C-alpha cells in the first residue's frame, strides 16, 4: 500500500512539474517571438590626421527579431570642432540623405550640441550590418609636451548591450610604441594594447547598455604639425597622475571583485546543498501529508454518466461539497434561482425598444419580484443564509420595495461586495458543520501551503546570496503549493455524492439527456437549472435543456420565470434562447456585483564624443 501511495504522490508531482515546464516553455516562446534586437558587434576604425581631425568608419551589426524599419545614431559635439562628411548605409550601398523616410535613406539633423541621424531600411528576423562614416574636426588637442586624443567611441546613449566592441586607432604616420601611451576607461574587463606601429587597440565584450567605452591616448606633438592652435601649457604630468590614480582604483576594484566572486562561488556551492536539502525535506513532509490525508477514499461508483439529481442539497452547500468548502459566485446565483423555484420570488423579463442614432433595437431587461406573502407563510423553511440574501436584496438594495432590476444590482456593487464576503463566510461555516471534508485533510492542505510559503521566503532570502540556486526553492514551493490543493478529501459518504454530481455534469454537458427519457428532466427542469449554475454548465447546454419543454407549457414547468412584451408566446427554441440568456445575465450581474469575478580603468568619462541610439 505504501508503494502505491508513493506512486500516486509521484504522479501528482510529475504532473505539476510538467505543468510548470509547459508554462515556462510557453512564456519563453512568447518572449522569443516578441519584437526585439541586440547589437552583435561594433568595429570602429579611427584614422588620426595631422590637422587634429579623426576619420571614423564604424560598422555596427544588429540582430533583429521581428520587423524593423529604422535605427538612430546620436553624437554629442561638445569638445570637438564639428562633424563633416557624414554618411551611413550598408556595405557597398550608401544611403541617400532625404526627409521622406523611404527605405535606403537617412535624415541628418545638426543641433547646437549634438547631431541626430535616423536611417530607414527593412529587416525581419535577420542580421544587418550598417557602416557609419564621418570626420571629427579638432578632436586631437596639442599641448607643449604632447598631443592628446580623449574620446568616447561608444557613449551612454545606447539602449542595448553590445556583445563585442573593437576600436582601432591609427596614428597619422607610423610611430614606435614607446612614443605612444594609451588608457581605456569603462568596464574593468576591457583591454587596451599598443602595437609597434603606434596603433592602439581597445576591445571590450558585453558592453552594458548606457555604458561608455573611452580612450585617452598621448602622441608626440610633431605628428600633428598641421594643427593651427596649440594650447600653451603642459598637461602630461597631470594626465599621468590622473591615469595612475584611476588605474590604482581600478586595480583595487578588480581585487575586490575577484574576492567577491570567490565568496559568491563558495556561497553558491554551500547554498546549493542547503536549498536542495531543505527542498527534499519539504517534499518528504508533503509526501507524509499526502500519504496520511490526501488519498481519496475508494467508493464504488462505476458509472461515467448519471441522469438523476443525487440529493436536495442547497446550491450554496453544493459549492462547499464540490470545491473544498469554497463558496463561488455561482453558489449565490444558484441560491437566488432556487428561491425563485420555491416560490419566494419571480424573475420577470421585459423587452424594451432602445432608440439610438443608428436606429432602434430590442433590449432585455430583468426584474426580481419578491412575494412577501409566501415569505411570511414559509419563512421557517428558509436557511439563515437564504433569508439573509432575501433581506439584503429586498430591504437594503431595493430600499424596501418588492421589485429590483438587474441594472440596479450592478449599480450598487459598493454594497454588494462587502455583504457577499460576509455571506460567503456564513455559508462556509455551515458547510464545515456538515462534515463534507475531513478536518485532518483540510489541516494538511493548510500545512502544505505554509510549507510552500516558507520555501518562497527562503527563495527570496537566498536570491541575493546564492542567486540562481534560489529558484530551486521557489519551484519546490510552487509545486508543493499546487499539491497542497489536492490534499483535502471528502468523507466516504460525500465522496460518493460528489462523484454522482460530477457524473451528472458529464451527462448534461455531453447532451446525453437528448438520447434518454426526457420526461424526468422536464419535470425537474427547475432543479436542473439551479444546480447547473453551480456545476458551471455552458449556456448552450442550458438552451438545449430548455428546448425540451413542450411549447405552451413553459409556465407550468418554470412558473417563476415570467416573460412579457415580445415573448408572449415562445417556441421551444425561442424559450431555450431566452432562458439561456437569463441564466447568463443573472450569473454575470450577480457575480460582477459580488466582485468574484578589465585592463581598463573605471575612471574617465571626460572625453569628447559618446554615441548613442536605438532601433524600431
Secondary structure, 3 states (H helix, E strand, C coil): CHHHHHHHHHHHHHHHHHHHHHHHHHHHHHHHCCCEEEEEEEEEEEEECCCCCEEEEEEEEEEEEEEEEEEEEEEECCCCCEEEEEEEEECCEECEECCCCCCCEEEEEECCCEEEEEEEEEEEEEEEEEEEEEEEECCEEECCCCEEEEEEEECCEECCCEEEEEEEEECCCCCCHHHCEEEEECCCCCEEEECCCCCEEEEEEEECCCCCEEEEEEECHHHHCCCCCCCCCCCHHHHHHHHHHHHHHHHHHHHHHHHHHHHHHHHHHHHHHHHHHHHHHHHHHHHHHHHHHHCCCCCCCCCCCCCCCCCCCCHHHHHHHHCCCCCCHHHHHHHHHHHHHCCCEEEEEEEEEEEECCEEEEEEEEEEEECHHHHHHHHHHCCHHHHHHHHHHHHHHCCCCCEEEHHHHHHCHHHHHHHHHHHHHHHHHHHHHHCCECHHHHHHHHHHHHHHHHHHHHHHHHHHHHHHHHHHHHHHHHHHHHHHHHHCCECHHHHHHHHHHHHHHHHHHCCHHHCCCCHHHHHCHHHHHHHHHHHCCCHHHHHHHHCCCCCCCHHHHCCCEEECHHHCCCCHHHHHHHHHHHHHHHHHHHHHHHCCCCCCECCCCCCEECCEECEC
